[in-house]
Amino acid sequence: MELNKKLIHTSTVKPGITMQMTLDDDHNVPDSKPDVEKLITTRGEVEIGEIEPLMDKIKITGTCHFFALYATNMDSYPVSALEGTLPFEQLLNCDGIVPNDNVKVKAILEDLNVSIINSRKLSIRCLISLKASVCDNQSMEAAVDIETPLPTRNSSGAAEPDMECLYKNLNMTTLRVNKKDIFRIKEEVSIPSNKPDLYEILWSSAVLNNTESKLADGSIFLSGDLSIFLLYNSDAENAPVQFLELEVPFKGELPCEDCMEGMVDCIDVKIATTQYAIKPDTDGAERLIDLECTLDLDVKIYEEEQVKLLWDVYSPNAECTVEQSPFDYAHLLQKNNAKTRISQRLKLKDAKESIMQICHIDGSVKIDEMNLLSDGIKVEGVVTADILYISASDSHPLSSTFLMVPFHYLVEIEGIHENDNYEITAHLDQISINMVDSDEVELKAIVSLSAIAFENKRGSAIKDITTTPLDAEKMQKLPGMVGYIVKPGDTLWNIAKTYYTTMESIQSCNELDSDTLRPGDKLIIVK
């Protein structure tokens, strides 16, 4: 029996693992920096270095970067900033992991606490969540048809009928691209005319807004906006610390060999590094900034295809032995990009001084819990806002306060079940804060929830078929005609296969218009 085979590719996600770890260390203030009198604000980010899958374990190395803006005791240099790193190495226990698995790890900085030990030493403590996921890609040959049937022959040498074949269409979603990539933004930007010249950048932050990706044949098009906040000293004598916000749009193309238009993309973009260099304009004034920003891209691109496989075979006049190999595959249920708006008034209980002017809001969003419901996934999380402001204090006018607003939202995914795989990524599209009075603000934000869900399915690939002559004694014992009452789960194919006849014969004898059966139907089956 010769089979026409096709190479099929499957992608499944193995159960991953999430763990939390704490880093705790002291950091000395560099000799080139002034003493720390008061912390104004801090921030941090986690960078994953190497990921090494082992037997039932994953070895992860990385670094937590922290940044601190602080007030000094110097009138000529009232504000300064410092940064440092906390390297780490961690083993994650994950049953079923083998060294050649394709493992990805996401790191989330859950909490960063920086406190003053003395004017030359800080205490750094951070809580990091590590989430590992494993994608299992497999390739195998599966029969799609019988290319050249070689029928068995009876004792007189006469050829027997051809094989009966059952085909099945599988809707499979395969991970075609799974890689890390980088996208570079290089721009020259000028500061507004109402701002004094630049002398030294003290503090900066950058966030992505309106990021969009589009697939083409062999390429990924990326666009969005880079929002930049800068705190700087000017060269004017006795001038206060200056701040400004810049909006830098970007777009570009990344080569991606296996990418095709019409595929489904799931691309997570985050800022890796941002560097600034002050330069003079044509008049010689320090009013230009050379910006270079590197974006890290976690690229997953899926292809949906319908694969027609040879599912089962039998012969009315021969015994067939079918060699099958089971396999798992995924089917894309839905990709949903949902947005939810948040608006809430909050009292500034932790504000150290009354707010005269808000300089900047650093916002972030974090998912705390996801619960599967009958009509989708309920997401619960928090939006955080770190507010940098100018206070009424004469000695240290720059200060900050922190707000946290919970939210919940139902991401609708039709047909999702408990054993299906899903992933939801949260992004903060917009955040703004308006002063209501001296101790109350109104926070408004738009949270984007990008969800993708896959149904886990199991198939079976036919690898080989062998035939042997029927047992004549067994066939003689079978009745020539059978009255059969259809039971739940019966199909016309299974009944015909059991009684060594054909679906067409049963349909003809019973004058059936289709192959659909209902429990309780009565059939006449002729051998």
KERO-509575 format. One line per 2 residues: their letters; for each residue x, z, y of C-alpha. Coordinates in Angstrom, 3 decimals, padded with zeros to 6 digits. Each point is the difference from the previous one (the first is absolute). Last residue first. Example, Ala and Ser with C-alpha at 12.3 -4.5 7.8 and 13.67 -1.06 7.14 Angstrom:
2
sa	013.670 007.140 -001.060; -001.370 000.660 -003.440
***
This chain:
527
kv	-023.075 003.967 -007.931; -003.346 -000.091 001.838
ii	-000.754 002.745 002.535; -003.610 000.590 001.099
lk	-000.154 002.175 003.109; -002.265 002.746 001.339
dg	000.585 001.361 003.524; -000.121 003.822 000.145
pr	002.972 000.398 002.340; 000.198 -003.047 002.256
lt	002.056 -003.130 -000.535; 001.422 -002.569 002.418
ds	001.488 -003.082 -001.667; -002.471 -002.310 001.693
dl	-003.115 -002.123 -000.748; -000.471 001.484 -003.458
en	-002.012 -002.052 -002.521; 000.704 002.508 -002.796
cs	001.597 -002.422 -002.463; 001.709 -001.975 002.785
qi	001.396 003.075 001.798; 001.288 001.434 -003.276
se	001.687 -003.302 -000.930; 001.512 -000.393 003.480
mt	001.488 003.494 -000.170; 001.726 -000.939 -003.243
ty	-000.032 001.419 -003.515; 002.208 002.361 -001.961
yt	-002.506 002.924 000.097; 002.186 002.403 002.010
ka	001.316 -002.744 002.322; -003.510 -001.212 000.815
in	-001.119 003.563 000.799; 003.079 000.667 002.134
wl	-000.450 -003.215 002.008; -003.738 000.508 000.564
td	000.764 003.380 001.483; -001.052 003.432 -001.193
gp	000.562 003.017 002.254; -003.456 001.507 -000.614
kv	-001.398 -001.275 -003.322; -001.552 -003.405 -000.743
iy	-002.299 -000.017 -003.046; 001.220 -002.349 -002.756
gv	-001.835 -001.867 -002.750; 002.610 -001.548 -002.267
mg	000.093 -003.276 -001.941; 002.375 -001.224 -002.699
pl	000.887 003.541 -000.963; 003.731 000.868 -000.200
kq	001.136 000.768 -003.530; 001.327 -003.531 -000.546
mk	002.148 000.338 003.129; 001.745 003.069 -001.363
ea	000.685 -001.705 -003.326; 001.441 -003.053 001.770
dl	002.390 002.087 002.113; 000.603 -002.347 002.915
pt	003.247 -001.909 000.233; 002.717 001.443 002.294
tt	000.591 -000.512 003.715; 002.680 001.312 002.388
id	-000.315 000.447 003.745; 002.715 001.045 002.482
ki	000.567 001.739 003.358; -003.574 000.488 001.205
as	000.091 002.058 003.199; -002.302 002.976 000.433
gr	-001.353 001.402 003.243; -000.350 003.374 001.658
kn	-001.259 000.662 003.513; 000.918 002.218 002.940
ef	-002.043 -000.774 003.099; 002.096 -000.214 003.140
ai	-000.594 001.437 003.471; 001.553 -000.747 003.405
as	-000.632 002.091 003.094; 001.285 -000.246 003.570
ls	-001.349 002.869 002.107; 000.366 -000.510 003.757
vi	-000.504 003.044 002.232; -001.194 -000.461 003.583
ak	000.585 002.921 002.329; -001.578 001.897 002.889
le	001.031 003.497 001.078; -001.820 001.738 002.849
ve	001.982 002.756 001.665; -000.567 003.624 001.037
ds	002.270 002.559 001.678; 000.385 -001.312 003.558
dv	-003.253 -001.967 -000.052; -001.377 -003.013 -001.859
mn	003.410 -001.680 -000.301; -000.108 -003.259 -001.917
is	001.905 -000.652 -003.231; 000.556 -003.343 -001.682
iq	000.740 -001.251 -003.505; -000.172 -003.496 -001.480
dl	000.701 -001.737 -003.303; 001.058 003.059 -002.002
ha	000.741 -001.228 -003.490; -001.199 001.266 -003.382
ti	000.897 -001.587 -003.340; -002.413 000.121 -002.931
ey	000.962 -000.882 -003.564; -002.253 -000.508 -002.977
nd	000.231 -000.086 -003.773; -003.084 000.089 -002.208
ne	-000.606 002.728 -002.582; -002.638 001.841 002.051
hi	-002.074 -003.064 000.809; -000.335 -002.421 002.922
ge	-002.982 -002.368 000.018; -000.262 -000.541 003.744
ie	002.778 001.334 002.176; -001.203 001.624 003.238
vl	002.536 002.150 001.817; -001.942 003.147 000.862
yh	001.473 001.856 002.953; 001.169 003.508 000.834
fp	001.777 001.377 003.051; 001.975 003.072 001.049
vm	001.469 000.316 003.515; 003.431 001.573 000.636
lf	001.509 000.723 003.398; 003.539 000.931 001.057
ts	001.391 001.013 003.364; 002.976 -001.089 002.080
sl	002.096 000.997 002.998; 001.913 -001.463 002.933
ph	-000.222 002.090 003.187; 002.759 002.414 -000.990
sd	001.031 002.149 002.969; -002.815 -000.900 002.398
sa	-002.792 000.410 -002.551; -003.201 -001.832 000.934
si	000.171 -002.157 -003.089; 001.016 -003.587 -000.701
yl	-001.183 -001.219 -003.383; 001.021 -001.121 -003.482
id	-002.965 000.118 -002.358; 000.601 -000.062 -003.771
at	-003.224 -001.307 -001.519; -001.005 000.342 -003.633
vv	-002.818 -001.835 -001.773; -001.079 001.725 -003.196
ge	-001.242 -001.031 -003.420; -002.922 -000.402 -002.342
vk	-000.740 -003.291 -001.737; -003.132 -000.503 -002.088
ig	000.502 -002.915 -002.359; -002.771 -002.443 -000.859
ds	-003.630 -000.343 -001.063; -000.148 002.321 -003.018
ll	002.520 002.426 001.467; 003.757 000.392 -000.501
nm	001.557 002.754 002.075; 003.100 -000.427 002.166
ed	001.781 002.958 001.629; 002.469 000.808 002.761
ik	000.504 -003.405 001.613; 002.279 000.174 003.040
vs	-000.277 -001.601 003.430; 002.536 000.010 002.811
gd	000.015 000.220 003.771; 002.766 000.397 002.567
ih	-001.743 000.407 003.352; 001.931 -000.516 003.236
ci	000.505 001.217 003.560; -003.145 002.048 000.616
qm	-000.075 001.442 003.519; -000.556 003.478 001.494
is	-000.662 001.849 -003.240; -000.157 003.803 000.176
ek	002.920 001.578 -001.837; 000.732 000.959 -003.597
ad	-002.818 -002.087 -001.444; -000.941 001.500 -003.359
kl	-003.701 000.574 000.715; -000.523 -003.431 001.493
kl	-003.761 -000.139 -000.578; -001.209 -003.144 -001.726
rq	-002.646 -002.641 000.619; -000.456 -002.511 -002.792
si	-000.207 -003.740 -000.570; 001.073 -001.687 -003.227
rt	-000.744 -003.610 -000.895; 000.209 -001.347 -003.550
ka	001.432 -003.273 -001.217; -000.167 -001.687 -003.405
nn	002.192 -002.706 -001.512; -001.383 -000.536 -003.496
kq	001.578 -001.828 -002.908; -002.291 -000.097 -002.991
ll	-000.246 000.068 -003.778; 003.217 -001.815 -000.835
ha	000.289 -000.295 -003.785; 002.872 001.640 -001.839
yd	001.452 -000.632 -003.453; 000.730 001.916 -003.155
fp	001.130 -001.724 -003.195; -001.007 -000.126 -003.664
sq	001.958 -002.239 -002.400; -001.964 -001.902 -002.626
ev	000.881 -001.550 -003.356; -003.112 -001.684 -001.382
tc	-000.521 -000.279 -003.749; -002.573 -002.646 -000.833
ea	-001.842 -000.331 -003.326; -001.288 -003.524 -000.479
np	-003.286 -001.904 -000.279; -002.017 001.196 002.989
sy	003.249 000.156 002.032; 000.902 002.663 002.521
vd	001.523 000.304 003.463; 000.112 002.546 002.847
wl	001.031 000.305 003.660; 001.774 -003.283 000.754
lk	000.831 000.677 003.633; -001.230 -001.434 003.306
vq	001.840 001.602 002.915; -001.740 000.383 003.360
ee	002.445 000.726 002.785; 000.495 002.487 002.787
ey	003.506 000.242 001.415; 001.286 003.189 001.564
ik	002.577 000.565 002.729; 001.689 003.356 000.518
vd	002.490 000.355 002.842; 001.342 003.362 001.218
ld	001.340 -001.044 003.383; 002.515 001.998 002.041
lt	000.074 -000.917 003.679; 003.234 -000.111 001.980
ce	-000.113 000.319 003.785; 002.538 -001.305 002.481
ld	-000.757 000.418 003.706; 002.386 -001.032 002.744
il	-001.265 001.857 003.039; 000.141 -001.277 003.574
re	-000.153 001.890 003.289; 003.585 001.108 000.599
ag	000.371 -001.826 003.334; 002.602 -002.771 000.238
dt	-002.250 -002.389 001.873; -000.343 -002.311 -003.037
dp	-001.069 002.979 -002.138; 002.368 002.643 -001.316
ki	000.005 001.270 -003.612; -001.276 003.086 -001.856
ay	000.184 -000.194 -003.793; -002.813 001.213 -002.245
qt	-000.149 000.337 -003.782; -003.013 000.424 -002.289
ta	000.301 000.588 -003.729; -002.332 -000.117 -003.032
ik	-003.426 -000.628 001.525; -002.749 -000.407 -002.573
vd	-001.836 -002.885 -001.632; -002.056 000.174 -003.203
ic	-000.925 -003.402 -001.397; -002.838 -000.474 -002.485
dv	-000.525 -003.742 -000.285; -002.570 -001.912 -002.035
mg	000.898 -003.614 -000.772; -001.803 -002.850 001.776
em	003.112 -001.494 001.548; 002.939 000.303 -002.359
cd	002.880 002.465 -000.316; 002.593 -000.413 -002.743
ec	002.835 -001.030 002.352; -000.601 002.454 002.816
pl	001.692 -000.931 003.281; -000.957 002.241 002.934
eg	-001.603 -001.403 003.138; -000.339 001.504 003.442
kf	-002.143 001.775 002.534; 000.573 002.701 002.561
pv	-001.743 001.596 002.968; 001.968 002.624 001.969
el	-002.015 002.592 001.923; 002.023 002.386 002.165
el	-000.665 003.596 001.014; 001.922 001.897 002.691
fq	001.507 003.393 000.698; 002.289 001.394 002.677
vp	001.800 003.349 000.160; 000.018 001.284 003.568
an	002.333 -001.435 002.635; 002.593 002.397 001.402
ea	002.328 -002.943 000.823; -001.260 -003.400 -001.116
ds	001.804 -001.384 -003.065; -003.140 000.240 -002.101
ny	-000.445 002.205 -003.033; -002.230 -001.200 -002.796
ll	-003.059 000.590 -002.155; -001.067 -003.187 -001.737
fi	-003.222 -000.867 -001.833; -000.270 -003.264 -001.930
sl	-003.065 -001.760 -001.405; 000.901 -002.853 -002.367
dg	-002.810 -002.490 -000.368; -000.915 -002.173 -002.965
sl	000.849 -003.109 -001.978; 001.297 -000.956 -003.444
fi	-000.148 -003.391 -001.702; 001.034 000.035 -003.662
sg	001.487 -003.154 -001.456; 000.412 -002.180 -003.105
da	-003.465 -001.554 000.233; -001.764 002.045 002.654
lk	-001.087 003.625 000.130; -001.165 001.864 003.084
se	000.976 003.465 001.156; -001.433 002.038 002.853
tn	001.248 003.050 001.899; -002.362 001.041 002.792
nl	002.216 002.875 001.139; 003.433 001.222 -001.062
va	001.558 003.119 001.483; 003.239 000.730 001.862
ss	001.437 003.245 001.330; 002.769 000.736 002.450
wl	001.866 002.905 001.503; 002.905 000.476 002.403
ie	000.761 -003.564 001.095; 002.767 000.157 002.609
yl	000.451 -001.724 003.378; -002.991 -002.235 000.494
dp	-001.022 -001.130 003.462; -003.041 001.537 001.691
kn	-003.561 -000.948 -001.040; -002.509 -001.759 002.263
sp	001.412 -003.423 -000.946; -000.908 000.458 -003.651
is	002.875 000.031 -002.527; 001.333 -003.274 -001.390
ve	-000.055 -001.058 -003.624; 002.500 -002.015 -002.030
ek	-001.269 -000.483 -003.536; 001.281 000.038 -003.568
ir	-002.454 000.842 -002.781; 001.343 -000.107 -003.537
fi	-002.114 -000.189 -003.172; 001.219 001.587 -003.225
dk	-000.942 -000.488 -003.643; -000.824 002.082 -003.068
kn	-001.430 -001.686 -003.060; -002.941 -000.523 -002.316
vr	-001.152 -003.616 -000.029; -002.168 -001.558 -002.734
lt	-002.061 003.048 -000.980; -002.607 -001.529 -002.289
tm	-003.768 000.246 000.281; -001.810 -001.273 -003.085
nl	-003.526 -001.329 -000.368; -000.112 -000.650 -003.747
nk	-001.996 -002.950 -001.350; -000.770 000.245 -003.709
yl	000.059 -002.590 -002.754; -001.498 000.139 -003.497
ce	001.096 -002.601 -002.547; -001.566 -001.130 -003.299
md	002.633 -001.716 -002.145; -000.493 -003.529 -001.275
pe	-002.017 -000.820 -003.129; 001.681 -000.287 -003.459
aa	001.926 -003.050 -001.182; -000.634 -001.167 -003.584
gs	002.804 000.550 -002.512; -002.299 000.693 -002.979
sn	001.018 003.653 -000.042; -000.823 000.435 003.718
rt	002.209 -000.929 002.899; 001.081 002.098 002.991
pl	-000.231 -001.510 003.455; 003.142 -000.695 002.080
pt	-001.225 000.395 003.549; 002.325 -001.561 002.558
ei	-000.034 001.707 003.390; -002.103 003.051 -000.645
dv	-000.548 001.402 003.467; 001.148 002.575 002.571
aa	002.276 002.041 -002.242; 001.958 002.717 001.809
em	003.694 000.249 000.855; 001.126 003.107 001.818
sq	001.240 001.201 003.369; -000.077 003.578 001.225
nd	000.133 001.779 003.353; -000.371 003.794 -000.007
cv	-000.219 001.391 003.520; 001.073 003.606 000.459
sa	-001.025 002.190 002.919; 001.851 003.005 001.413
kl	-001.349 002.249 002.771; 002.424 002.371 001.702
si	-001.401 002.547 002.459; 002.454 001.622 002.425
lc	-000.107 003.440 001.648; 002.596 000.614 002.694
ri	002.016 002.962 001.283; 002.696 -000.215 002.655
sl	001.484 003.112 001.635; 001.887 -000.679 003.230
kr	003.384 001.187 001.230; 001.858 000.006 003.328
sn	-002.484 001.856 002.251; -000.926 002.331 -002.829
ii	-002.146 -000.196 -003.115; -002.450 -002.393 001.670
sv	-002.765 -001.466 -002.131; -000.759 -003.421 -001.458
nl	-002.929 -000.326 -002.408; -000.884 -003.361 -001.484
de	-003.085 -000.462 -002.185; -001.469 -002.582 -002.358
li	002.808 -002.542 000.279; -001.272 -002.673 -002.365
ak	002.200 -001.833 -002.505; -001.112 -003.002 -002.016
vk	001.766 -000.857 -003.252; -000.012 -003.277 -001.895
vn	000.910 -000.462 -003.647; 000.323 -003.236 -001.992
dn	000.801 001.292 -003.469; 003.356 -000.882 -001.611
pv	001.166 003.597 -000.465; -003.183 001.222 -001.755
ig	-002.847 002.081 001.439; -002.549 001.233 -002.543
dc	-000.230 003.561 001.282; 000.928 000.476 003.648
nl	002.211 002.928 000.964; 001.309 -000.632 003.503
lq	003.681 000.758 000.650; 001.057 000.540 003.626
ef	003.018 -000.662 002.195; -000.064 000.924 003.681
pl	001.742 -000.709 003.296; -000.975 001.970 003.130
tg	000.808 -001.917 003.168; 000.536 000.743 003.674
el	-001.190 -000.725 003.509; 000.482 001.362 003.492
as	-001.759 -000.187 003.329; 000.572 001.179 003.556
vp	-001.993 001.155 003.012; 001.064 002.031 003.077
ys	003.373 -001.664 000.632; 000.949 000.822 003.580
dm	-001.987 003.234 -000.015; 001.610 001.079 -003.295
nt	-001.748 002.546 -002.228; -001.147 -002.730 -002.401
ay	-003.451 -001.203 -001.017; -000.405 -001.684 -003.386
la	-000.912 -003.231 -001.753; 000.638 000.211 -003.740
ff	000.391 -002.778 -002.572; 000.005 000.282 -003.787
hc	001.063 -002.476 -002.686; -000.838 000.875 -003.618
tg	002.244 -001.873 -002.386; -000.393 -001.498 -003.450
ti	000.889 000.101 -003.666; -002.475 -000.350 -002.846
ki	000.576 000.292 -003.744; -003.117 -000.807 -002.024
kd	-000.598 001.670 -003.361; -001.604 -000.698 -003.381
ml	003.130 -001.906 -001.077; 001.660 -001.041 003.253
pe	-001.215 -002.003 003.004; 002.499 -000.072 002.897
ie	-001.284 -000.183 003.578; 002.687 -000.116 002.685
gi	-000.462 000.704 003.722; -003.422 001.127 001.187
ev	-000.174 000.733 003.734; -002.119 002.852 001.319
eg	-000.990 000.407 003.646; 000.033 002.810 002.511
rt	-001.344 001.178 003.349; 000.628 002.793 002.451
ti	-001.310 001.142 003.381; 000.989 002.197 002.948
lk	002.326 002.524 -001.604; 001.232 002.580 002.475
ev	003.468 001.239 001.055; 002.249 -002.219 -002.098
dp	003.556 -000.086 001.282; 001.478 -003.275 001.266
ks	001.057 -002.858 -002.319; 003.535 -001.358 -000.459
dp	000.929 002.899 -002.258; -002.739 -001.036 -002.440
vn	-002.780 002.577 -000.568; 000.425 001.476 -003.458
hd	-002.706 -000.662 -002.564; -001.269 002.503 -002.547
dd	-001.660 -001.100 -003.240; -003.231 -000.011 -001.979
lt	-001.450 -002.920 -001.943; -003.243 000.509 -001.899
mq	-001.391 -002.207 -002.766; -003.444 -001.231 -000.914
mt	-001.008 -001.999 -003.042; -002.124 -003.021 -000.803
ig	-000.027 -001.835 -003.324; -000.908 -003.454 -001.218
pk	-002.270 -001.174 -002.811; 001.155 -003.487 -001.004
vt	-001.176 -002.945 002.055; -000.774 -003.222 -001.836
st	001.119 -003.576 000.489; -000.454 -002.862 -002.465
hi	001.633 -003.398 -000.337; -001.149 -002.694 -002.433
lk	002.140 -002.595 -001.775; -002.285 -002.528 -001.672
kn	-000.397 -000.948 -003.630; -001.475 -002.990 -001.840
le	-000.305 001.142 -003.580; 000.890 -001.845 -003.192
m	-001.629 001.158 -003.248
***
